[in-house]
Amino acid sequence: MTTSLVTGGAGFLGSHLCDALLAKGHRVICVDNLETGTLENIAHLRGERFVHLNLDIIEPYHVEEPVDYVYHFASPASPIDYLRIPLHTLKVGSYGTHHTLGLAKRHRARFLTASTSEVYGDPQVHPQPESYWGHVNPIGPRGVYDEAKRFSEALTMAYHRQQGVDTAIVRIFNTYGPRMRPHDGRAIPTFLRQALQGQPLTVFGDGSQTRSFCYVDDLIRGIILLAESGCHEPVNIGNPNEFTLLELAQVIIELTGSRSEIVFAELPVDDPQVRQPDISKARELLGWEPAVALREGLERTLAGAGHERLTGRSA
């Protein structure tokens, strides 16, 4: 039986990845210290092919049983989290990646690290291909996350080149779906929570900044295809359909039937003005492209999570 280890497996993306790997017949070892993940996300997975290890990967850790794939997803990912625990975020990207690469090396496992479109910063090239080196402020408040991921990529490639570890890097663009926390701080869960509660939707700046939103099922499908490929270079996985934040707010008000108004607030420091993946590489190497349009994905998100969880009233 194929065994996959998933760091951050109790988080939003990690738990969906665990779902998909179990559906493929894998045994899954979830490593998560529950700093931002929750047991609620993995409660339905308990069984003989799934185990959760409550470990903090900034400390060395070991798994005795054979491991075939290592998916490194552990990291605070929302601004609310990485601004709250900036040092821990940097340590997960550095020590955590180092320890997890070491585990993959010991088991001769295929290693995939979850990087991010944030490595492109506030991009001066649009859309963003993998060849673009980015425009990141290393000392700004977002730098703790951006640079942790950039360092994680560098460390992954160093392990591949010097140690011969079979590695892959996925650059994930804005993803949404069931299990996002209502107080996550990112646009879609925030807008859904505000709309369902009848509160004003808070749009930062004038709402003209753009994002490209990928439904979680599409993302996970692309990640597994990448893990099972022989590719070592970074690959963008995201939906190239670009929307302004104002357009997103309007769609969510319409879908929820909310009477909420839209209000505008000051733009956060170093907030990217544009974000759109060039997915030519994913199409060519993996035969992957997204299948779920934004409106359909939002409907699935609403259907796949209870009203109480989306509004945060059960928290």
C-alpha positions as CSV (number, residue, x, y, z in Angstrom):
1,M,0.0,0.0,0.0
2,T,1.2,3.5,-0.9
3,T,1.8,5.7,2.2
4,S,1.6,9.5,2.0
5,L,2.7,11.8,4.8
6,V,1.0,15.2,4.9
7,T,2.3,18.0,7.1
8,G,-0.4,20.5,7.9
9,G,-2.9,17.7,7.2
10,A,-5.6,19.1,9.6
11,G,-5.6,22.5,7.8
12,F,-7.9,23.7,5.0
13,L,-5.9,22.4,2.0
14,G,-4.2,19.6,3.9
15,S,-7.4,18.0,5.0
16,H,-8.8,18.1,1.4
17,L,-5.5,16.5,0.3
18,C,-5.9,13.8,2.9
19,D,-9.4,13.1,1.6
20,A,-8.2,12.7,-2.0
21,L,-5.2,10.5,-1.1
22,L,-7.4,8.2,1.0
23,A,-9.8,8.0,-1.9
24,K,-6.9,6.8,-4.1
25,G,-6.3,4.0,-1.6
26,H,-3.3,5.5,0.2
27,R,-2.4,5.1,3.8
28,V,-2.2,8.7,5.1
29,I,-0.1,10.0,8.0
30,C,-1.2,13.5,9.0
31,V,1.3,15.6,10.9
32,D,-0.2,18.7,12.4
33,N,0.3,20.6,15.7
34,L,-3.2,22.2,15.4
35,E,-1.8,25.7,15.5
36,T,-4.1,26.7,12.7
37,G,-5.6,23.3,11.7
38,T,-8.5,21.7,13.6
39,L,-9.5,18.1,14.5
40,E,-12.9,19.0,13.1
41,N,-11.3,19.0,9.6
42,I,-10.1,15.4,9.9
43,A,-12.7,13.8,12.3
44,H,-14.4,12.1,9.4
45,L,-11.1,10.5,8.3
46,R,-10.4,8.3,11.3
47,G,-9.8,4.7,10.4
48,E,-7.2,2.1,9.9
49,R,-5.6,3.9,6.9
50,F,-5.4,7.3,8.6
51,V,-3.3,8.4,11.5
52,H,-2.8,11.9,13.0
53,L,0.5,12.8,14.7
54,N,0.3,15.9,16.9
55,L,3.9,17.2,16.2
56,D,5.4,20.6,15.7
57,I,7.8,20.2,12.7
58,I,10.1,23.0,13.7
59,E,11.5,20.3,16.0
60,P,13.2,17.2,14.5
61,Y,10.7,14.3,14.0
62,H,10.7,10.8,12.7
63,V,8.3,8.3,11.2
64,E,9.4,4.6,11.4
65,E,7.1,3.1,8.9
66,P,7.9,3.3,5.1
67,V,6.7,6.5,3.4
68,D,6.3,6.9,-0.4
69,Y,5.2,10.5,-0.7
70,V,5.7,13.5,1.5
71,Y,3.4,16.5,1.0
72,H,4.7,19.5,3.0
73,F,1.7,21.8,3.6
74,A,2.4,22.9,7.1
75,S,2.4,26.7,7.5
76,P,0.3,29.5,8.7
77,A,-1.3,30.8,5.4
78,S,-3.7,33.6,6.2
79,P,-2.5,37.1,7.1
80,I,-4.3,36.9,10.4
81,D,-2.1,33.9,11.4
82,Y,1.3,34.8,10.0
83,L,1.1,38.4,11.4
84,R,0.2,36.9,14.8
85,I,3.0,34.3,14.8
86,P,5.7,35.7,12.5
87,L,8.6,33.9,14.0
88,H,6.8,30.6,14.0
89,T,5.9,31.1,10.3
90,L,9.6,31.7,9.5
91,K,10.6,28.6,11.5
92,V,8.1,26.4,9.8
93,G,9.4,27.5,6.4
94,S,13.0,27.0,7.4
95,Y,13.4,24.4,10.2
96,G,10.1,22.7,9.3
97,T,11.0,22.3,5.6
98,H,14.5,21.1,6.5
99,H,13.3,18.4,8.9
100,T,10.6,17.3,6.5
101,L,13.1,17.1,3.6
102,G,15.3,15.0,5.8
103,L,12.5,12.6,6.5
104,A,11.8,12.3,2.7
105,K,15.5,11.7,2.1
106,R,15.6,8.9,4.8
107,H,12.6,7.2,3.2
108,R,13.6,7.9,-0.4
109,A,10.1,9.4,-0.8
110,R,8.9,11.8,-3.4
111,F,8.7,15.2,-1.7
112,L,6.3,18.0,-2.7
113,T,6.3,21.4,-1.0
114,A,3.4,23.7,-1.0
115,S,4.7,27.1,-2.1
116,T,2.5,30.0,-3.0
117,S,1.8,32.8,-5.5
118,E,3.0,35.1,-2.8
119,V,6.6,34.4,-3.9
120,Y,5.8,36.7,-6.8
121,G,5.0,39.5,-4.3
122,D,3.3,42.6,-5.9
123,P,4.1,41.4,-9.4
124,Q,5.5,43.6,-12.2
125,V,4.9,40.8,-14.7
126,H,1.3,39.8,-15.5
127,P,0.2,37.0,-15.6
128,Q,2.9,35.4,-13.6
129,P,4.9,32.5,-15.2
130,E,7.2,30.3,-13.1
131,S,10.2,32.0,-14.6
132,Y,9.3,35.3,-13.0
133,W,11.5,35.9,-9.9
134,G,9.0,38.1,-8.1
135,H,8.8,41.6,-6.5
136,V,8.7,41.0,-2.7
137,N,9.4,43.3,0.2
138,P,11.5,41.1,2.5
139,I,11.1,43.4,5.5
140,G,7.4,44.3,5.1
141,P,4.8,42.7,7.4
142,R,3.9,40.1,4.7
143,G,7.6,39.3,4.3
144,V,7.6,36.6,7.0
145,Y,5.3,34.5,4.9
146,D,6.6,35.4,1.5
147,E,10.2,34.9,2.4
148,A,9.5,31.7,4.4
149,K,8.1,30.2,1.2
150,R,10.9,31.5,-1.0
151,F,13.4,30.0,1.4
152,S,11.4,26.7,1.4
153,E,11.7,26.6,-2.4
154,A,15.4,27.3,-2.3
155,L,16.0,24.6,0.4
156,T,13.9,22.1,-1.6
157,M,16.0,22.7,-4.8
158,A,19.2,22.4,-2.7
159,Y,18.1,19.0,-1.4
160,H,17.3,17.9,-4.9
161,R,20.6,19.1,-6.4
162,Q,23.0,18.1,-3.6
163,Q,21.2,15.3,-1.8
164,G,19.4,13.7,-4.8
165,V,16.0,14.0,-3.1
166,D,13.1,13.6,-5.6
167,T,11.3,16.9,-5.1
168,A,8.5,19.0,-6.5
169,I,7.3,22.5,-5.9
170,V,3.7,23.7,-6.4
171,R,3.0,27.4,-6.4
172,I,-0.6,27.7,-5.1
173,F,-2.8,30.6,-6.2
174,N,-5.8,31.8,-4.1
175,T,-7.9,28.7,-3.3
176,Y,-11.3,28.4,-1.6
177,G,-13.9,25.8,-0.7
178,P,-15.5,24.1,2.3
179,R,-13.5,24.1,5.6
180,M,-12.1,27.6,5.2
181,R,-12.3,29.3,8.6
182,P,-14.9,32.2,8.7
183,H,-12.4,34.5,10.4
184,D,-9.5,33.4,8.2
185,G,-8.9,36.9,7.0
186,R,-8.9,36.1,3.3
187,A,-11.5,37.5,0.9
188,I,-13.9,34.7,0.2
189,P,-14.5,33.4,3.7
190,T,-14.7,37.0,5.0
191,F,-17.2,38.1,2.3
192,L,-19.3,34.9,2.9
193,R,-19.4,35.5,6.6
194,Q,-20.3,39.1,6.3
195,A,-23.0,38.5,3.7
196,L,-24.6,35.7,5.6
197,Q,-24.6,37.8,8.8
198,G,-26.1,40.8,6.9
199,Q,-23.0,42.9,7.7
200,P,-21.3,45.3,5.2
201,L,-18.7,43.6,3.0
202,T,-15.3,45.1,3.6
203,V,-13.4,45.8,0.4
204,F,-9.9,47.1,0.8
205,G,-8.7,50.0,-1.4
206,D,-11.1,50.7,-4.2
207,G,-11.7,47.0,-5.0
208,S,-9.9,47.2,-8.4
209,Q,-7.1,44.8,-7.2
210,T,-7.4,41.4,-8.8
211,R,-7.2,37.8,-7.7
212,S,-7.6,34.5,-9.5
213,F,-9.7,32.0,-7.4
214,C,-9.3,28.3,-7.7
215,Y,-11.8,25.8,-6.2
216,V,-10.1,23.4,-3.8
217,D,-11.0,20.2,-5.7
218,D,-9.3,21.5,-8.8
219,L,-6.2,22.5,-6.9
220,I,-5.9,19.1,-5.1
221,R,-6.2,17.3,-8.4
222,G,-3.4,19.3,-9.9
223,I,-1.2,18.8,-6.8
224,I,-1.5,15.0,-7.0
225,L,-0.8,15.0,-10.7
226,L,2.4,17.0,-10.0
227,A,3.4,14.7,-7.1
228,E,3.0,11.7,-9.5
229,S,4.9,13.4,-12.3
230,G,8.7,13.6,-12.6
231,C,8.8,17.4,-12.6
232,H,11.2,19.1,-10.2
233,E,10.8,22.8,-11.2
234,P,8.0,25.0,-9.7
235,V,4.6,24.7,-11.3
236,N,1.8,27.2,-10.9
237,I,-1.6,25.6,-10.0
238,G,-4.4,28.1,-10.0
239,N,-7.4,29.4,-12.0
240,P,-6.4,32.0,-14.6
241,N,-9.8,33.6,-14.6
242,E,-9.1,37.0,-12.9
243,F,-11.7,39.0,-10.9
244,T,-11.5,42.3,-9.1
245,L,-12.3,42.1,-5.3
246,L,-15.3,44.4,-6.0
247,E,-16.6,41.9,-8.6
248,L,-16.1,39.1,-6.1
249,A,-18.1,41.0,-3.4
250,Q,-20.9,41.6,-5.8
251,V,-21.1,38.0,-6.8
252,I,-21.2,36.8,-3.2
253,I,-24.0,39.3,-2.3
254,E,-26.0,38.0,-5.3
255,L,-25.5,34.3,-4.5
256,T,-26.3,34.6,-0.8
257,G,-29.3,36.9,-1.4
258,S,-27.8,39.2,1.1
259,R,-28.9,42.8,1.6
260,S,-25.3,43.7,2.7
261,E,-23.7,46.9,1.4
262,I,-20.1,47.2,0.3
263,V,-17.8,49.4,2.3
264,F,-14.3,50.4,1.6
265,A,-11.3,50.3,3.9
266,E,-7.6,51.2,3.7
267,L,-5.5,48.9,1.6
268,P,-3.0,46.7,3.7
269,V,0.7,47.3,3.3
270,D,2.3,45.5,0.3
271,D,-1.1,44.1,-0.8
272,P,-0.6,42.8,-4.4
273,Q,-2.5,44.8,-7.1
274,V,-2.8,41.9,-9.5
275,R,-2.6,38.1,-9.2
276,Q,-3.1,35.7,-12.1
277,P,-1.3,32.4,-12.8
278,D,0.2,31.5,-16.2
279,I,-0.7,27.8,-16.2
280,S,0.9,26.9,-19.5
281,K,3.4,24.6,-17.7
282,A,0.6,22.8,-15.8
283,R,-1.3,22.3,-19.0
284,E,1.7,21.0,-20.9
285,L,3.4,18.9,-18.2
286,L,0.4,17.6,-16.3
287,G,-2.5,18.0,-18.7
288,W,-4.2,20.0,-15.9
289,E,-6.5,23.0,-16.0
290,P,-9.3,24.0,-13.6
291,A,-12.8,22.8,-14.3
292,V,-14.9,24.7,-11.7
293,A,-16.0,28.2,-12.4
294,L,-16.1,30.8,-9.6
295,R,-19.9,30.9,-9.3
296,E,-20.2,27.1,-9.2
297,G,-17.3,26.9,-6.7
298,L,-19.0,29.4,-4.4
299,E,-22.2,27.5,-4.6
300,R,-20.4,24.3,-3.6
301,T,-18.7,26.1,-0.8
302,L,-22.0,27.3,0.5
303,A,-23.5,23.8,0.2
304,G,-20.5,22.0,1.6
305,A,-20.3,23.9,4.9
306,G,-22.9,24.5,7.5
307,H,-24.4,28.0,7.8
308,E,-23.1,28.2,11.4
309,R,-19.5,27.3,10.4
310,L,-19.5,29.9,7.6
311,T,-20.8,32.6,9.8
312,G,-18.4,31.7,12.6
313,R,-21.2,31.3,15.1
314,S,-20.1,27.8,16.1
315,A,-16.5,28.9,16.8
